[in-house]
Amino acid sequence: MRKPVIEFDRFTFQYRAQSEPTLHGIDLTIFEGEKVLVVGPSGSGKSTLAHCINGLAPHFYPGERSGSLKIMGEDASALGIAELSDTVGTVMQDPDGQFVGLTVAEDIAFKLENDGVSREEMIRRVRAAAEEVEAEAYLNASPQELSGGQKQKTTLAGGLVGGAPILLFDEPLASLDPYAGRATVELIDRLHRDSGRTIIIVEHRLEEMLHRPVDRIIVIDEGRIAADLPPDELLCSGLLREKGIREPLHLAALRYAGCALSPEIRPRSVETVDLEKGGRAEQLRRWHDANAPALRPTDREPLLEIERLTFGYDSADPVVNDVSLTVGRGEILCIAGRNGAGKSTISRLICGFHRPQSGTIRLGGRDITRDTIRERAETIGFVMQNPNHMISKPLLYDEVALGLVNRGVPEADIQDRVHETLRVCGLYPFRSWPISALSYGQKKRATIASILVLRPDILILDEPTAGQDFRHYNEMMNFLLKLNADGMTLILITHDMHLMLEYGQRAVILSEGRKIAEDAPARILGNAEWTEEAHLQETSLHRLARRVGISPEDEFVSRFIRADRGMN
Amino acid sequence: MAAKLLAYSDTGSPVHRLNGVTKLAVFLLIAVTGMVIYDTRCLLVMLAISLYVFFLSKVPFKQYSFVLYLIIVFSVLNQLAIFLFAPDQGTVIYGTRHELLPIAGRYSVTAEQLFYQFNVLLKYAVVVPPALLFLLTTDPSEFAASLNRIGVPYKIAYAVSLTMRYIPDVQQEYVNISTAAQARGIDLSRKEKLGRRLKNMISVLLPLVLATLERIEKVSAALELRGFGRGRKRTWYKGRSLTRKDWIVLACAVLLSAAAFAITFGKGSRFYNPFV
């Protein structure tokens, strides 16, 4: 008989600040040693579910609950966050925000310090936890020195050092590049298999999570459990698309090719899916042949030309090293690379936030290398990743007008231009609203509006879709596509492979400050050497093409993307 | 990039190897002694020892140069202010009046005043090196443990440590926010008029404050999830116990300050008077 470790029984939770419950009548039992994935769109209540398990709700985020929740047989309402942390080790998203120690070792030790464990035992247990996640090599490093993957390992070790039998992951992939994300998925799987811990993962990036098996997937939608199924059954149910969760790409390809899907063919991953029986491989090949070849990108008039650009805080160790690249008018260019590869630095150089040591930047044929930040801002717009970092006025109208006011544009013109821009961005109805009342996606669009109003020729966006679920991702990208269709040139700085693949017309890969590749995204993602350098991953589409013998693989990927664009 | 101001770097000197608690205790002891006594001879001896230990620590000049300049500027201002507001303080204390240079009205330079102000300067000079040493040679991780050890509640001690952890992040965030703001014409440089500059400053600080609040919420959740604040006491990963060397240094410091107090108050006055 399996032992239940977490039991929700007609459980309802309502935050104090909300007028309606975020979770309604949840009935859910998780058994010892299970590995469970919880998915759902933003605002579905999946994070709240996690917060109820680790006690953040109601102890940190106050609210009312009804029904019962038992953890290891004990009533959770009798336990505080600290007591629960002995049973449930939590690994939150964004390792940067939860690093509490000045070194890796101290950060891992934090739970033990609070429990008053003696120093000798602490050192032993920290070492053991670090070894379990393979972080022992950098125990003395400070958080600023670590890569994203190393940070994630550190927080993981900090979550398991207390010996909790349940590990809870709240969006563990959110701030990781695809390579580190995959390593994390593999690490979580190893922790599960080796120790028999119960693992609960809340994450909306389903395809990446399914790189390793999970026992069950729970779909949360509007505060209720919409499905509680093994992965193969869920994937065949069509429920994912209905609930706005991105289905794995290989599955969409099978669907487009008209293949019959059933749990028996194990569609959960591109490795396990059975392609031979039922002629699915043949169907895929036929679909490929029936679709027209992808169009070669047209030659465009160059808008931004970067020539042999070099920059470093320390001249002996350049962050951007002899990089040349050209962006065509009306193009969507993606710049990718692992953390520290120089992709943010290059955008900062383009905007004039740094002065290059050598090299030139030309815009529309004119040398702008000596122009000030403000002069460049007339033609180049830069949108930061976190909208809250750009918003400095309480009201939407004032925020969008700010750049024009600072430029001394006459009042009457300002109003016309702000209204026009707000219309383009779909924010016109909210023009007199306070920005704090907008959703995250709307805020993001507001920051884009505040740049667009200055009428730049080119827009640089740093991770435009980071932290957004599939629906918001589509909304944002459709908005950007519309801008692009109206003639706006876009540079997207990203390590989101879906984004590159679906929307990038060309991609540039940076590694250690140098440009190592420049090609169509589908071809870049099919090149093992380049993906490795940029910390990207080959997509499941490439592997699917290889498995059924379609060559070149990127051609299959391009045809898929075009078909996919037509469907949405 | 942000300068590595007052940053810890281990030069492996004997001072670095001392426990943070020792350094904090010695600093506090010297600060109190230096502030109370005015005995010039004692102050000079203490200064000599302070400077020697500072020299031993091999802390590179550029790590504290800025702070040092700041201290010098403020002590010069302080000296001027003393003279401006209390030009006869020296004669009152020492009971004699040797006028050297009359200026105007009640303002004239006396030997007593000069000597008094020299003593004030000396007091600063005695206190500054141990303060800098504590900041520069203590592993930041040991900071909180040290504070907690001498009786500061661990929640407050940890707040100090956490602030140090997040200073570089907030600095970086400020740079990012302000450069992006500049692109929208929010100028913070001297080219802008003062009133406008202050207004622009607010435009940059508002998102920074909001981002910091967001950060604080996240960190506090992370702290609680890992059992922070659970008991009245906690242990420290970096908390070292005192070694023999630490005890020797502590004993020396106590002896030194006891001697200074004994000499100073032995004659019944905090002041050493060379004028009688």
Interface residues (C-beta under 8 A of the other chain):
Chain A: N54 G55 L56 H59 F60 I81 A82 S85 D86 T90 M92 D94 D96 G97 Q98 F99 V100 G101 L102 T103 A105 E106 A109 F110 K111 L112 E113 N114 D115 G116 V117 S118 R119 M122 I123 V126 P143 Q144 G158 G162 Y313 R348 C351 G352 F353 I373 R374 R376 A377 G381 F382 M384 N386 N388 H389 M390 I391 S392 K393 L402 G403 N406 R407 S450 I451 L454
Chain B: M1 P140 S141 S161 L162 M164 R165 P168 D169 E173 N176 I177 T179 A180 A181 Q182 A183 R184 G185 I186 D187 I202 S203 V204 L206 P207 L210 A211 E214 R215 K218 V219 S220 A221 A222 L223 E224 L225 R226 G227 F228 G229 R230 G231 K233 R234 T235 W236 Y237 K238 G239
